[in-house]
Amino acid sequence: MAQRHVEVFTTGCAGCEPAVSLVKEMAGPGCEVVVRDLRSDADAAAKANEYGITRVPAVVVDGRLADCCQGAHGPTRQGLAAAGVGSC
């Protein structure tokens, strides 16, 4: 099984840190987790635009914005599991 690439987009806000922690908690050894802070990562804004991210926190799994991050709600345990984060 190929390693899953998980990107967490954040601004370091109080609402973002629980999402980062949840992704790291759920990610297994088959997940490469990268936290992209829009404040300090020069490429993060371009990547966020490429993925269609309009709010943070947002999680992208293997180049696809997780369904749980496309609406008004942010990442949830169930949404991240559906995106495959808990199975890597």
PDB file of N, CA, C and O in Angstrom:
ATOM      1  N   MET A   1       0.843  -1.190   0.000  1.00  0.00           N
ATOM      2  CA  MET A   1       0.000   0.000   0.000  1.00  0.00           C
ATOM      3  C   MET A   1       0.882   1.244   0.000  1.00  0.00           C
ATOM      4  O   MET A   1       1.821   1.347   0.789  1.00  0.00           O
ATOM      5  N   ALA A   2       0.582   2.165  -0.869  1.00  0.00           N
ATOM      6  CA  ALA A   2       1.353   3.404  -0.965  1.00  0.00           C
ATOM      7  C   ALA A   2       1.073   4.295   0.234  1.00  0.00           C
ATOM      8  O   ALA A   2      -0.008   4.254   0.821  1.00  0.00           O
ATOM      9  N   GLN A   3       2.052   5.086   0.579  1.00  0.00           N
ATOM     10  CA  GLN A   3       1.885   6.001   1.693  1.00  0.00           C
ATOM     11  C   GLN A   3       0.879   7.086   1.326  1.00  0.00           C
ATOM     12  O   GLN A   3       0.914   7.634   0.224  1.00  0.00           O
ATOM     13  N   ARG A   4      -0.002   7.385   2.248  1.00  0.00           N
ATOM     14  CA  ARG A   4      -1.013   8.425   2.034  1.00  0.00           C
ATOM     15  C   ARG A   4      -0.428   9.778   2.436  1.00  0.00           C
ATOM     16  O   ARG A   4       0.225   9.895   3.473  1.00  0.00           O
ATOM     17  N   HIS A   5      -0.666  10.793   1.614  1.00  0.00           N
ATOM     18  CA  HIS A   5      -0.153  12.150   1.863  1.00  0.00           C
ATOM     19  C   HIS A   5      -1.303  13.002   2.391  1.00  0.00           C
ATOM     20  O   HIS A   5      -2.308  13.203   1.709  1.00  0.00           O
ATOM     21  N   VAL A   6      -1.137  13.499   3.622  1.00  0.00           N
ATOM     22  CA  VAL A   6      -2.174  14.287   4.291  1.00  0.00           C
ATOM     23  C   VAL A   6      -1.616  15.671   4.581  1.00  0.00           C
ATOM     24  O   VAL A   6      -0.582  15.809   5.234  1.00  0.00           O
ATOM     25  N   GLU A   7      -2.311  16.702   4.090  1.00  0.00           N
ATOM     26  CA  GLU A   7      -1.909  18.078   4.341  1.00  0.00           C
ATOM     27  C   GLU A   7      -2.989  18.753   5.187  1.00  0.00           C
ATOM     28  O   GLU A   7      -4.180  18.661   4.891  1.00  0.00           O
ATOM     29  N   VAL A   8      -2.548  19.430   6.241  1.00  0.00           N
ATOM     30  CA  VAL A   8      -3.456  20.179   7.099  1.00  0.00           C
ATOM     31  C   VAL A   8      -3.134  21.654   6.927  1.00  0.00           C
ATOM     32  O   VAL A   8      -2.019  22.091   7.213  1.00  0.00           O
ATOM     33  N   PHE A   9      -4.105  22.417   6.462  1.00  0.00           N
ATOM     34  CA  PHE A   9      -3.929  23.856   6.250  1.00  0.00           C
ATOM     35  C   PHE A   9      -4.459  24.597   7.466  1.00  0.00           C
ATOM     36  O   PHE A   9      -5.566  24.329   7.934  1.00  0.00           O
ATOM     37  N   THR A  10      -3.664  25.533   7.976  1.00  0.00           N
ATOM     38  CA  THR A  10      -3.976  26.222   9.212  1.00  0.00           C
ATOM     39  C   THR A  10      -3.462  27.659   9.167  1.00  0.00           C
ATOM     40  O   THR A  10      -2.648  28.021   8.317  1.00  0.00           O
ATOM     41  N   THR A  11      -3.954  28.462  10.096  1.00  0.00           N
ATOM     42  CA  THR A  11      -3.400  29.801  10.301  1.00  0.00           C
ATOM     43  C   THR A  11      -2.880  29.943  11.722  1.00  0.00           C
ATOM     44  O   THR A  11      -2.541  31.040  12.166  1.00  0.00           O
ATOM     45  N   GLY A  12      -2.822  28.818  12.433  1.00  0.00           N
ATOM     46  CA  GLY A  12      -2.355  28.850  13.813  1.00  0.00           C
ATOM     47  C   GLY A  12      -3.397  29.354  14.791  1.00  0.00           C
ATOM     48  O   GLY A  12      -3.079  29.656  15.941  1.00  0.00           O
ATOM     49  N   CYS A  13      -4.640  29.446  14.342  1.00  0.00           N
ATOM     50  CA  CYS A  13      -5.708  29.961  15.197  1.00  0.00           C
ATOM     51  C   CYS A  13      -6.115  28.913  16.242  1.00  0.00           C
ATOM     52  O   CYS A  13      -5.764  27.738  16.132  1.00  0.00           O
ATOM     53  N   ALA A  14      -6.850  29.355  17.235  1.00  0.00           N
ATOM     54  CA  ALA A  14      -7.299  28.458  18.297  1.00  0.00           C
ATOM     55  C   ALA A  14      -8.176  27.333  17.754  1.00  0.00           C
ATOM     56  O   ALA A  14      -8.178  26.234  18.308  1.00  0.00           O
ATOM     57  N   GLY A  15      -8.915  27.588  16.689  1.00  0.00           N
ATOM     58  CA  GLY A  15      -9.768  26.566  16.101  1.00  0.00           C
ATOM     59  C   GLY A  15      -9.017  25.572  15.231  1.00  0.00           C
ATOM     60  O   GLY A  15      -9.534  24.496  14.928  1.00  0.00           O
ATOM     61  N   CYS A  16      -7.804  25.922  14.827  1.00  0.00           N
ATOM     62  CA  CYS A  16      -7.018  25.043  13.957  1.00  0.00           C
ATOM     63  C   CYS A  16      -6.260  23.972  14.732  1.00  0.00           C
ATOM     64  O   CYS A  16      -6.124  22.847  14.250  1.00  0.00           O
ATOM     65  N   GLU A  17      -5.776  24.293  15.897  1.00  0.00           N
ATOM     66  CA  GLU A  17      -4.933  23.368  16.647  1.00  0.00           C
ATOM     67  C   GLU A  17      -5.624  22.040  16.967  1.00  0.00           C
ATOM     68  O   GLU A  17      -4.983  20.994  16.861  1.00  0.00           O
ATOM     69  N   PRO A  18      -6.917  22.036  17.357  1.00  0.00           N
ATOM     70  CA  PRO A  18      -7.570  20.746  17.583  1.00  0.00           C
ATOM     71  C   PRO A  18      -7.635  19.887  16.317  1.00  0.00           C
ATOM     72  O   PRO A  18      -7.547  18.662  16.397  1.00  0.00           O
ATOM     73  N   ALA A  19      -7.786  20.516  15.163  1.00  0.00           N
ATOM     74  CA  ALA A  19      -7.826  19.762  13.908  1.00  0.00           C
ATOM     75  C   ALA A  19      -6.468  19.139  13.611  1.00  0.00           C
ATOM     76  O   ALA A  19      -6.391  17.985  13.190  1.00  0.00           O
ATOM     77  N   VAL A  20      -5.405  19.894  13.826  1.00  0.00           N
ATOM     78  CA  VAL A  20      -4.054  19.364  13.622  1.00  0.00           C
ATOM     79  C   VAL A  20      -3.820  18.185  14.551  1.00  0.00           C
ATOM     80  O   VAL A  20      -3.301  17.151  14.131  1.00  0.00           O
ATOM     81  N   SER A  21      -4.197  18.337  15.804  1.00  0.00           N
ATOM     82  CA  SER A  21      -4.027  17.259  16.788  1.00  0.00           C
ATOM     83  C   SER A  21      -4.831  16.029  16.402  1.00  0.00           C
ATOM     84  O   SER A  21      -4.339  14.909  16.531  1.00  0.00           O
ATOM     85  N   LEU A  22      -6.061  16.216  15.930  1.00  0.00           N
ATOM     86  CA  LEU A  22      -6.913  15.099  15.540  1.00  0.00           C
ATOM     87  C   LEU A  22      -6.309  14.335  14.363  1.00  0.00           C
ATOM     88  O   LEU A  22      -6.289  13.104  14.367  1.00  0.00           O
ATOM     89  N   VAL A  23      -5.821  15.049  13.368  1.00  0.00           N
ATOM     90  CA  VAL A  23      -5.201  14.389  12.213  1.00  0.00           C
ATOM     91  C   VAL A  23      -3.980  13.592  12.669  1.00  0.00           C
ATOM     92  O   VAL A  23      -3.808  12.439  12.273  1.00  0.00           O
ATOM     93  N   LYS A  24      -3.141  14.195  13.491  1.00  0.00           N
ATOM     94  CA  LYS A  24      -1.940  13.496  13.963  1.00  0.00           C
ATOM     95  C   LYS A  24      -2.302  12.280  14.807  1.00  0.00           C
ATOM     96  O   LYS A  24      -1.631  11.250  14.736  1.00  0.00           O
ATOM     97  N   GLU A  25      -3.350  12.396  15.595  1.00  0.00           N
ATOM     98  CA  GLU A  25      -3.816  11.272  16.421  1.00  0.00           C
ATOM     99  C   GLU A  25      -4.312  10.120  15.557  1.00  0.00           C
ATOM    100  O   GLU A  25      -4.015   8.958  15.833  1.00  0.00           O
ATOM    101  N   MET A  26      -5.061  10.440  14.520  1.00  0.00           N
ATOM    102  CA  MET A  26      -5.678   9.419  13.672  1.00  0.00           C
ATOM    103  C   MET A  26      -4.714   8.815  12.652  1.00  0.00           C
ATOM    104  O   MET A  26      -4.883   7.667  12.241  1.00  0.00           O
ATOM    105  N   ALA A  27      -3.723   9.572  12.253  1.00  0.00           N
ATOM    106  CA  ALA A  27      -2.809   9.120  11.201  1.00  0.00           C
ATOM    107  C   ALA A  27      -1.964   7.957  11.694  1.00  0.00           C
ATOM    108  O   ALA A  27      -1.430   7.980  12.802  1.00  0.00           O
ATOM    109  N   GLY A  28      -1.856   6.955  10.858  1.00  0.00           N
ATOM    110  CA  GLY A  28      -1.021   5.809  11.179  1.00  0.00           C
ATOM    111  C   GLY A  28       0.332   5.930  10.510  1.00  0.00           C
ATOM    112  O   GLY A  28       0.655   6.968   9.932  1.00  0.00           O
ATOM    113  N   PRO A  29       1.119   4.877  10.585  1.00  0.00           N
ATOM    114  CA  PRO A  29       2.466   4.912  10.006  1.00  0.00           C
ATOM    115  C   PRO A  29       2.470   5.019   8.483  1.00  0.00           C
ATOM    116  O   PRO A  29       3.498   5.338   7.886  1.00  0.00           O
ATOM    117  N   GLY A  30       1.332   4.755   7.858  1.00  0.00           N
ATOM    118  CA  GLY A  30       1.241   4.863   6.410  1.00  0.00           C
ATOM    119  C   GLY A  30       0.823   6.241   5.937  1.00  0.00           C
ATOM    120  O   GLY A  30       0.556   6.438   4.751  1.00  0.00           O
ATOM    121  N   CYS A  31       0.763   7.195   6.850  1.00  0.00           N
ATOM    122  CA  CYS A  31       0.387   8.568   6.507  1.00  0.00           C
ATOM    123  C   CYS A  31       1.591   9.492   6.684  1.00  0.00           C
ATOM    124  O   CYS A  31       2.287   9.449   7.698  1.00  0.00           O
ATOM    125  N   GLU A  32       1.811  10.314   5.688  1.00  0.00           N
ATOM    126  CA  GLU A  32       2.769  11.403   5.810  1.00  0.00           C
ATOM    127  C   GLU A  32       1.931  12.655   6.062  1.00  0.00           C
ATOM    128  O   GLU A  32       1.187  13.090   5.183  1.00  0.00           O
ATOM    129  N   VAL A  33       2.046  13.232   7.252  1.00  0.00           N
ATOM    130  CA  VAL A  33       1.253  14.405   7.621  1.00  0.00           C
ATOM    131  C   VAL A  33       2.125  15.651   7.516  1.00  0.00           C
ATOM    132  O   VAL A  33       3.203  15.727   8.106  1.00  0.00           O
ATOM    133  N   VAL A  34       1.632  16.629   6.749  1.00  0.00           N
ATOM    134  CA  VAL A  34       2.325  17.905   6.587  1.00  0.00           C
ATOM    135  C   VAL A  34       1.371  19.005   7.021  1.00  0.00           C
ATOM    136  O   VAL A  34       0.250  19.100   6.520  1.00  0.00           O
ATOM    137  N   VAL A  35       1.818  19.834   7.953  1.00  0.00           N
ATOM    138  CA  VAL A  35       1.017  20.977   8.393  1.00  0.00           C
ATOM    139  C   VAL A  35       1.491  22.191   7.608  1.00  0.00           C
ATOM    140  O   VAL A  35       2.672  22.539   7.630  1.00  0.00           O
ATOM    141  N   ARG A  36       0.555  22.828   6.915  1.00  0.00           N
ATOM    142  CA  ARG A  36       0.877  24.000   6.103  1.00  0.00           C
ATOM    143  C   ARG A  36       0.253  25.238   6.755  1.00  0.00           C
ATOM    144  O   ARG A  36      -0.958  25.450   6.698  1.00  0.00           O
ATOM    145  N   ASP A  37       1.106  26.037   7.365  1.00  0.00           N
ATOM    146  CA  ASP A  37       0.667  27.252   8.044  1.00  0.00           C
ATOM    147  C   ASP A  37       0.670  28.391   7.034  1.00  0.00           C
ATOM    148  O   ASP A  37       1.720  28.765   6.511  1.00  0.00           O
ATOM    149  N   LEU A  38      -0.496  28.932   6.765  1.00  0.00           N
ATOM    150  CA  LEU A  38      -0.632  29.999   5.772  1.00  0.00           C
ATOM    151  C   LEU A  38       0.132  31.264   6.154  1.00  0.00           C
ATOM    152  O   LEU A  38       0.391  32.114   5.302  1.00  0.00           O
ATOM    153  N   ARG A  39       0.494  31.391   7.429  1.00  0.00           N
ATOM    154  CA  ARG A  39       1.241  32.570   7.869  1.00  0.00           C
ATOM    155  C   ARG A  39       2.727  32.469   7.557  1.00  0.00           C
ATOM    156  O   ARG A  39       3.382  33.489   7.344  1.00  0.00           O
ATOM    157  N   SER A  40       3.269  31.256   7.525  1.00  0.00           N
ATOM    158  CA  SER A  40       4.718  31.128   7.402  1.00  0.00           C
ATOM    159  C   SER A  40       5.195  30.265   6.230  1.00  0.00           C
ATOM    160  O   SER A  40       6.387  30.257   5.921  1.00  0.00           O
ATOM    161  N   ASP A  41       4.295  29.551   5.584  1.00  0.00           N
ATOM    162  CA  ASP A  41       4.659  28.680   4.463  1.00  0.00           C
ATOM    163  C   ASP A  41       4.366  29.431   3.168  1.00  0.00           C
ATOM    164  O   ASP A  41       3.207  29.651   2.817  1.00  0.00           O
ATOM    165  N   ALA A  42       5.414  29.817   2.469  1.00  0.00           N
ATOM    166  CA  ALA A  42       5.257  30.632   1.261  1.00  0.00           C
ATOM    167  C   ALA A  42       4.435  29.939   0.179  1.00  0.00           C
ATOM    168  O   ALA A  42       3.773  30.612  -0.611  1.00  0.00           O
ATOM    169  N   ASP A  43       4.462  28.625   0.129  1.00  0.00           N
ATOM    170  CA  ASP A  43       3.723  27.890  -0.892  1.00  0.00           C
ATOM    171  C   ASP A  43       2.300  27.510  -0.456  1.00  0.00           C
ATOM    172  O   ASP A  43       1.506  27.046  -1.274  1.00  0.00           O
ATOM    173  N   ALA A  44       1.982  27.705   0.816  1.00  0.00           N
ATOM    174  CA  ALA A  44       0.700  27.246   1.342  1.00  0.00           C
ATOM    175  C   ALA A  44      -0.490  27.927   0.676  1.00  0.00           C
ATOM    176  O   ALA A  44      -1.480  27.263   0.364  1.00  0.00           O
ATOM    177  N   ALA A  45      -0.415  29.220   0.456  1.00  0.00           N
ATOM    178  CA  ALA A  45      -1.548  29.938  -0.148  1.00  0.00           C
ATOM    179  C   ALA A  45      -1.817  29.446  -1.564  1.00  0.00           C
ATOM    180  O   ALA A  45      -2.972  29.279  -1.955  1.00  0.00           O
ATOM    181  N   ALA A  46      -0.765  29.215  -2.330  1.00  0.00           N
ATOM    182  CA  ALA A  46      -0.937  28.716  -3.695  1.00  0.00           C
ATOM    183  C   ALA A  46      -1.544  27.319  -3.682  1.00  0.00           C
ATOM    184  O   ALA A  46      -2.430  27.016  -4.481  1.00  0.00           O
ATOM    185  N   LYS A  47      -1.068  26.468  -2.778  1.00  0.00           N
ATOM    186  CA  LYS A  47      -1.608  25.112  -2.660  1.00  0.00           C
ATOM    187  C   LYS A  47      -3.066  25.163  -2.233  1.00  0.00           C
ATOM    188  O   LYS A  47      -3.896  24.431  -2.771  1.00  0.00           O
ATOM    189  N   ALA A  48      -3.386  26.027  -1.263  1.00  0.00           N
ATOM    190  CA  ALA A  48      -4.760  26.146  -0.786  1.00  0.00           C
ATOM    191  C   ALA A  48      -5.676  26.564  -1.929  1.00  0.00           C
ATOM    192  O   ALA A  48      -6.781  26.038  -2.064  1.00  0.00           O
ATOM    193  N   ASN A  49      -5.231  27.493  -2.740  1.00  0.00           N
ATOM    194  CA  ASN A  49      -6.002  27.940  -3.891  1.00  0.00           C
ATOM    195  C   ASN A  49      -6.179  26.798  -4.897  1.00  0.00           C
ATOM    196  O   ASN A  49      -7.267  26.611  -5.444  1.00  0.00           O
ATOM    197  N   GLU A  50      -5.130  26.054  -5.133  1.00  0.00           N
ATOM    198  CA  GLU A  50      -5.171  24.920  -6.059  1.00  0.00           C
ATOM    199  C   GLU A  50      -6.207  23.873  -5.616  1.00  0.00           C
ATOM    200  O   GLU A  50      -6.898  23.280  -6.445  1.00  0.00           O
ATOM    201  N   TYR A  51      -6.302  23.660  -4.310  1.00  0.00           N
ATOM    202  CA  TYR A  51      -7.237  22.669  -3.763  1.00  0.00           C
ATOM    203  C   TYR A  51      -8.651  23.220  -3.570  1.00  0.00           C
ATOM    204  O   TYR A  51      -9.569  22.462  -3.259  1.00  0.00           O
ATOM    205  N   GLY A  52      -8.836  24.521  -3.749  1.00  0.00           N
ATOM    206  CA  GLY A  52     -10.150  25.122  -3.561  1.00  0.00           C
ATOM    207  C   GLY A  52     -10.508  25.371  -2.110  1.00  0.00           C
ATOM    208  O   GLY A  52     -11.686  25.420  -1.757  1.00  0.00           O
ATOM    209  N   ILE A  53      -9.507  25.528  -1.273  1.00  0.00           N
ATOM    210  CA  ILE A  53      -9.740  25.765   0.153  1.00  0.00           C
ATOM    211  C   ILE A  53     -10.180  27.205   0.357  1.00  0.00           C
ATOM    212  O   ILE A  53      -9.523  28.139  -0.101  1.00  0.00           O
ATOM    213  N   THR A  54     -11.295  27.373   1.047  1.00  0.00           N
ATOM    214  CA  THR A  54     -11.815  28.716   1.310  1.00  0.00           C
ATOM    215  C   THR A  54     -11.860  29.041   2.797  1.00  0.00           C
ATOM    216  O   THR A  54     -12.132  30.180   3.177  1.00  0.00           O
ATOM    217  N   ARG A  55     -11.594  28.047   3.639  1.00  0.00           N
ATOM    218  CA  ARG A  55     -11.568  28.280   5.089  1.00  0.00           C
ATOM    219  C   ARG A  55     -10.632  27.274   5.739  1.00  0.00           C
ATOM    220  O   ARG A  55     -10.378  26.199   5.195  1.00  0.00           O
ATOM    221  N   VAL A  56     -10.130  27.634   6.894  1.00  0.00           N
ATOM    222  CA  VAL A  56      -9.249  26.744   7.643  1.00  0.00           C
ATOM    223  C   VAL A  56      -9.867  26.475   9.015  1.00  0.00           C
ATOM    224  O   VAL A  56     -10.643  27.295   9.506  1.00  0.00           O
ATOM    225  N   PRO A  57      -9.548  25.371   9.629  1.00  0.00           N
ATOM    226  CA  PRO A  57      -8.618  24.360   9.154  1.00  0.00           C
ATOM    227  C   PRO A  57      -9.224  23.541   8.017  1.00  0.00           C
ATOM    228  O   PRO A  57     -10.441  23.385   7.918  1.00  0.00           O
ATOM    229  N   ALA A  58      -8.353  23.031   7.172  1.00  0.00           N
ATOM    230  CA  ALA A  58      -8.778  22.193   6.061  1.00  0.00           C
ATOM    231  C   ALA A  58      -7.773  21.058   5.900  1.00  0.00           C
ATOM    232  O   ALA A  58      -6.576  21.229   6.130  1.00  0.00           O
ATOM    233  N   VAL A  59      -8.286  19.894   5.499  1.00  0.00           N
ATOM    234  CA  VAL A  59      -7.441  18.713   5.341  1.00  0.00           C
ATOM    235  C   VAL A  59      -7.562  18.203   3.908  1.00  0.00           C
ATOM    236  O   VAL A  59      -8.661  18.043   3.377  1.00  0.00           O
ATOM    237  N   VAL A  60      -6.418  17.954   3.302  1.00  0.00           N
ATOM    238  CA  VAL A  60      -6.331  17.417   1.947  1.00  0.00           C
ATOM    239  C   VAL A  60      -5.660  16.052   2.044  1.00  0.00           C
ATOM    240  O   VAL A  60      -4.584  15.922   2.627  1.00  0.00           O
ATOM    241  N   VAL A  61      -6.298  15.038   1.471  1.00  0.00           N
ATOM    242  CA  VAL A  61      -5.756  13.682   1.493  1.00  0.00           C
ATOM    243  C   VAL A  61      -5.468  13.258   0.056  1.00  0.00           C
ATOM    244  O   VAL A  61      -6.364  13.208  -0.787  1.00  0.00           O
ATOM    245  N   ASP A  62      -4.227  12.963  -0.196  1.00  0.00           N
ATOM    246  CA  ASP A  62      -3.785  12.548  -1.532  1.00  0.00           C
ATOM    247  C   ASP A  62      -4.269  13.500  -2.626  1.00  0.00           C
ATOM    248  O   ASP A  62      -4.740  13.066  -3.678  1.00  0.00           O
ATOM    249  N   GLY A  63      -4.147  14.807  -2.362  1.00  0.00           N
ATOM    250  CA  GLY A  63      -4.474  15.808  -3.363  1.00  0.00           C
ATOM    251  C   GLY A  63      -5.942  16.162  -3.491  1.00  0.00           C
ATOM    252  O   GLY A  63      -6.326  16.889  -4.407  1.00  0.00           O
ATOM    253  N   ARG A  64      -6.780  15.653  -2.572  1.00  0.00           N
ATOM    254  CA  ARG A  64      -8.222  15.929  -2.641  1.00  0.00           C
ATOM    255  C   ARG A  64      -8.699  16.495  -1.309  1.00  0.00           C
ATOM    256  O   ARG A  64      -8.460  15.910  -0.252  1.00  0.00           O
ATOM    257  N   LEU A  65      -9.376  17.638  -1.369  1.00  0.00           N
ATOM    258  CA  LEU A  65      -9.930  18.255  -0.169  1.00  0.00           C
ATOM    259  C   LEU A  65     -10.968  17.320   0.431  1.00  0.00           C
ATOM    260  O   LEU A  65     -11.907  16.906  -0.249  1.00  0.00           O
ATOM    261  N   ALA A  66     -10.796  16.986   1.710  1.00  0.00           N
ATOM    262  CA  ALA A  66     -11.729  16.086   2.386  1.00  0.00           C
ATOM    263  C   ALA A  66     -13.132  16.683   2.377  1.00  0.00           C
ATOM    264  O   ALA A  66     -13.304  17.888   2.562  1.00  0.00           O
ATOM    265  N   ASP A  67     -14.131  15.834   2.161  1.00  0.00           N
ATOM    266  CA  ASP A  67     -15.520  16.297   2.108  1.00  0.00           C
ATOM    267  C   ASP A  67     -15.901  17.071   3.363  1.00  0.00           C
ATOM    268  O   ASP A  67     -16.663  18.035   3.287  1.00  0.00           O
ATOM    269  N   CYS A  68     -15.380  16.661   4.517  1.00  0.00           N
ATOM    270  CA  CYS A  68     -15.738  17.327   5.771  1.00  0.00           C
ATOM    271  C   CYS A  68     -15.208  18.758   5.835  1.00  0.00           C
ATOM    272  O   CYS A  68     -15.610  19.524   6.711  1.00  0.00           O
ATOM    273  N   CYS A  69     -14.324  19.123   4.934  1.00  0.00           N
ATOM    274  CA  CYS A  69     -13.731  20.459   4.934  1.00  0.00           C
ATOM    275  C   CYS A  69     -14.280  21.349   3.825  1.00  0.00           C
ATOM    276  O   CYS A  69     -13.788  22.461   3.629  1.00  0.00           O
ATOM    277  N   GLN A  70     -15.280  20.885   3.105  1.00  0.00           N
ATOM    278  CA  GLN A  70     -15.802  21.648   1.979  1.00  0.00           C
ATOM    279  C   GLN A  70     -16.995  22.521   2.340  1.00  0.00           C
ATOM    280  O   GLN A  70     -17.347  23.415   1.570  1.00  0.00           O
ATOM    281  N   GLY A  71     -17.612  22.297   3.458  1.00  0.00           N
ATOM    282  CA  GLY A  71     -18.782  23.076   3.843  1.00  0.00           C
ATOM    283  C   GLY A  71     -18.467  23.996   5.006  1.00  0.00           C
ATOM    284  O   GLY A  71     -17.330  24.432   5.193  1.00  0.00           O
ATOM    285  N   ALA A  72     -19.489  24.276   5.774  1.00  0.00           N
ATOM    286  CA  ALA A  72     -19.348  25.178   6.905  1.00  0.00           C
ATOM    287  C   ALA A  72     -18.646  24.523   8.090  1.00  0.00           C
ATOM    288  O   ALA A  72     -18.173  25.212   8.994  1.00  0.00           O
ATOM    289  N   HIS A  73     -18.579  23.201   8.085  1.00  0.00           N
ATOM    290  CA  HIS A  73     -17.964  22.495   9.204  1.00  0.00           C
ATOM    291  C   HIS A  73     -16.513  22.179   8.885  1.00  0.00           C
ATOM    292  O   HIS A  73     -16.137  22.051   7.720  1.00  0.00           O
ATOM    293  N   GLY A  74     -15.715  22.055   9.911  1.00  0.00           N
ATOM    294  CA  GLY A  74     -14.318  21.695   9.727  1.00  0.00           C
ATOM    295  C   GLY A  74     -14.123  20.200   9.869  1.00  0.00           C
ATOM    296  O   GLY A  74     -15.090  19.438   9.875  1.00  0.00           O
ATOM    297  N   PRO A  75     -12.891  19.788   9.981  1.00  0.00           N
ATOM    298  CA  PRO A  75     -12.575  18.372  10.075  1.00  0.00           C
ATOM    299  C   PRO A  75     -13.212  17.718  11.301  1.00  0.00           C
ATOM    300  O   PRO A  75     -13.199  18.268  12.402  1.00  0.00           O
ATOM    301  N   THR A  76     -13.760  16.546  11.077  1.00  0.00           N
ATOM    302  CA  THR A  76     -14.321  15.741  12.163  1.00  0.00           C
ATOM    303  C   THR A  76     -13.681  14.358  12.101  1.00  0.00           C
ATOM    304  O   THR A  76     -13.136  13.962  11.071  1.00  0.00           O
ATOM    305  N   ARG A  77     -13.751  13.640  13.194  1.00  0.00           N
ATOM    306  CA  ARG A  77     -13.202  12.285  13.225  1.00  0.00           C
ATOM    307  C   ARG A  77     -13.852  11.426  12.145  1.00  0.00           C
ATOM    308  O   ARG A  77     -13.166  10.693  11.433  1.00  0.00           O
ATOM    309  N   GLN A  78     -15.169  11.515  12.024  1.00  0.00           N
ATOM    310  CA  GLN A  78     -15.885  10.714  11.024  1.00  0.00           C
ATOM    311  C   GLN A  78     -15.517  11.144   9.608  1.00  0.00           C
ATOM    312  O   GLN A  78     -15.325  10.300   8.733  1.00  0.00           O
ATOM    313  N   GLY A  79     -15.418  12.434   9.381  1.00  0.00           N
ATOM    314  CA  GLY A  79     -15.070  12.941   8.061  1.00  0.00           C
ATOM    315  C   GLY A  79     -13.660  12.568   7.654  1.00  0.00           C
ATOM    316  O   GLY A  79     -13.411  12.231   6.497  1.00  0.00           O
ATOM    317  N   LEU A  80     -12.742  12.625   8.594  1.00  0.00           N
ATOM    318  CA  LEU A  80     -11.364  12.248   8.297  1.00  0.00           C
ATOM    319  C   LEU A  80     -11.255  10.751   8.043  1.00  0.00           C
ATOM    320  O   LEU A  80     -10.497  10.321   7.173  1.00  0.00           O
ATOM    321  N   ALA A  81     -12.008   9.955   8.796  1.00  0.00           N
ATOM    322  CA  ALA A  81     -12.014   8.504   8.556  1.00  0.00           C
ATOM    323  C   ALA A  81     -12.552   8.202   7.170  1.00  0.00           C
ATOM    324  O   ALA A  81     -12.022   7.342   6.467  1.00  0.00           O
ATOM    325  N   ALA A  82     -13.607   8.911   6.773  1.00  0.00           N
ATOM    326  CA  ALA A  82     -14.187   8.705   5.438  1.00  0.00           C
ATOM    327  C   ALA A  82     -13.189   9.087   4.343  1.00  0.00           C
ATOM    328  O   ALA A  82     -13.212   8.514   3.253  1.00  0.00           O
ATOM    329  N   ALA A  83     -12.318  10.049   4.630  1.00  0.00           N
ATOM    330  CA  ALA A  83     -11.311  10.470   3.665  1.00  0.00           C
ATOM    331  C   ALA A  83     -10.097   9.531   3.654  1.00  0.00           C
ATOM    332  O   ALA A  83      -9.209   9.658   2.811  1.00  0.00           O
ATOM    333  N   GLY A  84     -10.076   8.593   4.599  1.00  0.00           N
ATOM    334  CA  GLY A  84      -9.009   7.610   4.638  1.00  0.00           C
ATOM    335  C   GLY A  84      -7.887   7.881   5.602  1.00  0.00           C
ATOM    336  O   GLY A  84      -6.883   7.169   5.593  1.00  0.00           O
ATOM    337  N   VAL A  85      -8.030   8.897   6.443  1.00  0.00           N
ATOM    338  CA  VAL A  85      -6.938   9.229   7.363  1.00  0.00           C
ATOM    339  C   VAL A  85      -6.733   8.136   8.405  1.00  0.00           C
ATOM    340  O   VAL A  85      -5.590   7.813   8.727  1.00  0.00           O
ATOM    341  N   GLY A  86      -7.778   7.571   8.926  1.00  0.00           N
ATOM    342  CA  GLY A  86      -7.644   6.556   9.970  1.00  0.00           C
ATOM    343  C   GLY A  86      -7.215   5.191   9.462  1.00  0.00           C
ATOM    344  O   GLY A  86      -6.967   4.292  10.266  1.00  0.00           O
ATOM    345  N   SER A  87      -7.121   5.009   8.154  1.00  0.00           N
ATOM    346  CA  SER A  87      -6.785   3.696   7.617  1.00  0.00           C
ATOM    347  C   SER A  87      -5.379   3.652   7.025  1.00  0.00           C
ATOM    348  O   SER A  87      -5.068   2.770   6.224  1.00  0.00           O
ATOM    349  N   CYS A  88      -4.549   4.580   7.408  1.00  0.00           N
ATOM    350  CA  CYS A  88      -3.184   4.562   6.857  1.00  0.00           C
ATOM    351  C   CYS A  88      -2.167   4.304   7.955  1.00  0.00           C
ATOM    352  O   CYS A  88      -0.967   4.253   7.685  1.00  0.00           O
TER     353      CYS A  88
END
